[in-house]
């Protein structure tokens, strides 16, 4: 009876292959999620940095003067 129970408790070859495949897919998905979160964090940091910069009010006038256009 113990042998029969052990045989039923151990996964078959097909089940082991499915488990390995599932673990591989899970690792792949976790890496993609982590990479996407990292890229999103970098993008948010860049956006915050761009928004935090103070705009020079004379920058538009300077650009217009360099193009030879009348000042605003």
Backbone as JSON Lines, residues from 0, in Angstrom:
{"i":0,"aa":"X","n":[0.82,-1.19,0.0],"ca":[0.0,0.0,0.0],"c":[0.87,1.26,0.0]}
{"i":1,"aa":"X","n":[1.97,1.23,0.71],"ca":[2.85,2.39,0.74],"c":[3.41,2.68,-0.65]}
{"i":2,"aa":"X","n":[3.79,1.66,-1.38],"ca":[4.33,1.85,-2.72],"c":[3.29,2.45,-3.64]}
{"i":3,"aa":"X","n":[2.06,1.96,-3.57],"ca":[1.0,2.5,-4.41],"c":[0.73,3.96,-4.07]}
{"i":4,"aa":"X","n":[0.77,4.3,-2.81],"ca":[0.53,5.68,-2.39],"c":[1.65,6.58,-2.89]}
{"i":5,"aa":"X","n":[2.88,6.13,-2.77],"ca":[4.01,6.94,-3.24],"c":[3.96,7.16,-4.74]}
{"i":6,"aa":"X","n":[3.59,6.12,-5.47],"ca":[3.51,6.25,-6.91],"c":[2.44,7.27,-7.3]}
{"i":7,"aa":"X","n":[1.36,7.29,-6.58],"ca":[0.3,8.25,-6.89],"c":[0.68,9.66,-6.45]}
{"i":8,"aa":"X","n":[1.52,9.78,-5.44],"ca":[1.87,11.09,-4.91],"c":[2.95,11.77,-5.76]}
{"i":9,"aa":"X","n":[3.77,11.03,-6.44],"ca":[4.83,11.66,-7.24],"c":[4.27,12.09,-8.59]}
{"i":10,"aa":"X","n":[4.7,13.26,-9.07],"ca":[4.19,13.73,-10.36],"c":[4.76,12.88,-11.51]}
{"i":11,"aa":"X","n":[3.98,12.76,-12.52],"ca":[4.43,12.02,-13.7],"c":[5.42,12.88,-14.48]}
{"i":12,"aa":"X","n":[6.05,12.28,-15.47],"ca":[7.0,13.0,-16.3],"c":[6.33,14.21,-16.97]}
{"i":13,"aa":"X","n":[5.15,14.0,-17.5],"ca":[4.41,15.08,-18.14],"c":[4.11,16.21,-17.16]}
{"i":14,"aa":"X","n":[3.72,15.85,-15.94],"ca":[3.43,16.88,-14.93],"c":[4.69,17.64,-14.55]}
{"i":15,"aa":"X","n":[5.82,16.95,-14.46],"ca":[7.08,17.64,-14.14],"c":[7.47,18.61,-15.26]}
{"i":16,"aa":"X","n":[7.26,18.18,-16.5],"ca":[7.55,19.07,-17.63],"c":[6.63,20.28,-17.58]}
{"i":17,"aa":"X","n":[5.37,20.06,-17.28],"ca":[4.44,21.19,-17.17],"c":[4.83,22.13,-16.04]}
{"i":18,"aa":"X","n":[5.26,21.58,-14.91],"ca":[5.69,22.42,-13.79],"c":[6.9,23.26,-14.17]}
{"i":19,"aa":"X","n":[7.9,22.64,-14.83],"ca":[9.09,23.38,-15.25],"c":[8.72,24.48,-16.24]}
{"i":20,"aa":"X","n":[7.82,24.16,-17.15],"ca":[7.38,25.15,-18.13],"c":[6.66,26.31,-17.44]}
{"i":21,"aa":"X","n":[5.8,25.97,-16.49],"ca":[5.07,27.01,-15.76],"c":[6.02,27.9,-14.97]}
{"i":22,"aa":"X","n":[7.03,27.3,-14.32],"ca":[8.01,28.1,-13.57],"c":[8.81,28.99,-14.51]}
{"i":23,"aa":"X","n":[9.17,28.47,-15.68],"ca":[9.9,29.27,-16.66],"c":[9.09,30.45,-17.15]}
{"i":24,"aa":"X","n":[7.83,30.21,-17.43],"ca":[6.94,31.29,-17.88],"c":[6.76,32.32,-16.77]}
{"i":25,"aa":"X","n":[6.6,31.86,-15.54],"ca":[6.43,32.78,-14.41],"c":[7.67,33.65,-14.24]}
{"i":26,"aa":"X","n":[8.87,33.06,-14.35],"ca":[10.1,33.85,-14.23],"c":[10.18,34.88,-15.35]}
{"i":27,"aa":"X","n":[9.83,34.48,-16.56],"ca":[9.85,35.4,-17.7],"c":[8.9,36.58,-17.47]}
{"i":28,"aa":"X","n":[7.69,36.28,-17.02],"ca":[6.7,37.33,-16.79],"c":[7.16,38.25,-15.66]}
{"i":29,"aa":"X","n":[7.73,37.7,-14.61],"ca":[8.21,38.52,-13.49],"c":[9.33,39.45,-13.94]}
{"i":30,"aa":"X","n":[10.23,38.95,-14.8],"ca":[11.31,39.81,-15.32],"c":[10.73,40.93,-16.16]}
{"i":31,"aa":"X","n":[9.73,40.62,-16.98],"ca":[9.11,41.66,-17.81],"c":[8.41,42.72,-16.94]}
{"i":32,"aa":"X","n":[7.72,42.26,-15.91],"ca":[7.03,43.2,-15.02],"c":[8.04,44.09,-14.31]}
{"i":33,"aa":"X","n":[9.13,43.5,-13.82],"ca":[10.16,44.29,-13.12],"c":[10.82,45.29,-14.08]}
{"i":34,"aa":"X","n":[11.1,44.85,-15.3],"ca":[11.7,45.76,-16.27],"c":[10.79,46.92,-16.62]}
{"i":35,"aa":"X","n":[9.5,46.6,-16.8],"ca":[8.53,47.65,-17.12],"c":[8.39,48.63,-15.95]}
{"i":36,"aa":"X","n":[8.4,48.14,-14.73],"ca":[8.31,49.01,-13.56],"c":[9.55,49.91,-13.47]}
{"i":37,"aa":"X","n":[10.7,49.34,-13.77],"ca":[11.93,50.13,-13.73],"c":[11.91,51.22,-14.8]}
{"i":38,"aa":"X","n":[11.5,50.87,-16.02],"ca":[11.42,51.87,-17.09],"c":[10.39,52.96,-16.76]}
{"i":39,"aa":"X","n":[9.29,52.56,-16.14],"ca":[8.26,53.53,-15.76],"c":[8.79,54.5,-14.7]}
{"i":40,"aa":"X","n":[9.54,53.96,-13.74],"ca":[10.12,54.8,-12.69],"c":[11.11,55.8,-13.28]}
{"i":41,"aa":"X","n":[11.93,55.34,-14.22],"ca":[12.89,56.24,-14.88],"c":[12.15,57.32,-15.65]}
{"i":42,"aa":"X","n":[11.09,56.94,-16.35],"ca":[10.31,57.92,-17.12],"c":[9.67,58.95,-16.19]}
{"i":43,"aa":"X","n":[9.15,58.49,-15.06],"ca":[8.53,59.43,-14.11],"c":[9.57,60.37,-13.5]}
{"i":44,"aa":"X","n":[10.75,59.84,-13.19],"ca":[11.82,60.69,-12.66],"c":[12.23,61.75,-13.68]}
{"i":45,"aa":"X","n":[12.34,61.33,-14.94],"ca":[12.7,62.27,-15.99],"c":[11.62,63.34,-16.15]}
{"i":46,"aa":"X","n":[10.37,62.92,-16.12],"ca":[9.27,63.88,-16.25],"c":[9.26,64.87,-15.08]}
{"i":47,"aa":"X","n":[9.46,64.35,-13.87],"ca":[9.5,65.24,-12.69],"c":[10.65,66.24,-12.81]}
{"i":48,"aa":"X","n":[11.79,65.77,-13.29],"ca":[12.94,66.64,-13.45],"c":[12.65,67.73,-14.48]}
{"i":49,"aa":"X","n":[12.03,67.35,-15.59],"ca":[11.71,68.34,-16.62],"c":[10.7,69.37,-16.11]}
{"i":50,"aa":"X","n":[9.73,68.91,-15.34],"ca":[8.72,69.83,-14.83],"c":[9.27,70.73,-13.72]}
{"i":51,"aa":"X","n":[10.29,70.26,-13.02],"ca":[10.85,71.03,-11.91],"c":[11.76,72.15,-12.4]}
{"i":52,"aa":"X","n":[12.28,72.02,-13.62],"ca":[13.17,73.06,-14.15],"c":[12.39,74.36,-14.32]}
{"i":53,"aa":"X","n":[13.05,75.43,-13.93],"ca":[12.41,76.73,-14.12],"c":[12.66,77.2,-15.54]}
{"i":54,"aa":"X","n":[11.62,77.71,-16.14],"ca":[11.74,78.22,-17.5],"c":[12.28,79.65,-17.45]}
{"i":55,"aa":"X","n":[13.24,79.92,-18.28],"ca":[13.8,81.27,-18.38],"c":[12.85,82.11,-19.21]}
{"i":56,"aa":"X","n":[12.31,83.19,-18.65],"ca":[11.36,84.0,-19.41],"c":[12.0,84.68,-20.61]}
{"i":57,"aa":"X","n":[13.32,84.85,-20.57],"ca":[14.01,85.49,-21.7],"c":[14.36,84.51,-22.8]}
{"i":58,"aa":"X","n":[14.15,83.2,-22.59],"ca":[14.54,82.19,-23.57],"c":[13.79,82.37,-24.88]}
{"i":59,"aa":"X","n":[12.51,82.71,-24.82],"ca":[11.72,82.89,-26.04],"c":[12.22,84.12,-26.79]}
{"i":60,"aa":"X","n":[12.48,85.21,-26.07],"ca":[12.98,86.42,-26.71],"c":[14.34,86.17,-27.35]}
{"i":61,"aa":"X","n":[15.19,85.44,-26.68],"ca":[16.52,85.13,-27.21],"c":[16.41,84.28,-28.47]}
{"i":62,"aa":"X","n":[15.54,83.28,-28.44],"ca":[15.35,82.42,-29.62],"c":[14.8,83.22,-30.79]}
{"i":63,"aa":"X","n":[13.85,84.09,-30.54],"ca":[13.29,84.94,-31.6],"c":[14.36,85.88,-32.17]}
{"i":64,"aa":"X","n":[15.2,86.44,-31.3],"ca":[16.25,87.35,-31.75],"c":[17.27,86.61,-32.6]}
{"i":65,"aa":"X","n":[17.58,85.36,-32.23],"ca":[18.54,84.58,-33.0],"c":[18.0,84.25,-34.39]}
{"i":66,"aa":"X","n":[16.69,84.11,-34.49],"ca":[16.07,83.82,-35.79],"c":[15.86,85.1,-36.6]}
{"i":67,"aa":"X","n":[16.1,86.25,-35.98],"ca":[15.92,87.52,-36.68],"c":[14.47,87.96,-36.74]}
{"i":68,"aa":"X","n":[13.64,87.39,-35.87],"ca":[12.23,87.76,-35.85],"c":[12.02,88.85,-34.8]}
{"i":69,"aa":"X","n":[10.95,89.63,-34.95],"ca":[10.68,90.69,-33.95],"c":[10.34,90.06,-32.6]}
{"i":70,"aa":"X","n":[10.73,90.74,-31.56],"ca":[10.44,90.27,-30.21],"c":[8.94,90.34,-29.95]}
{"i":71,"aa":"X","n":[8.49,89.56,-29.04],"ca":[7.06,89.52,-28.78],"c":[6.58,90.69,-28.0]}
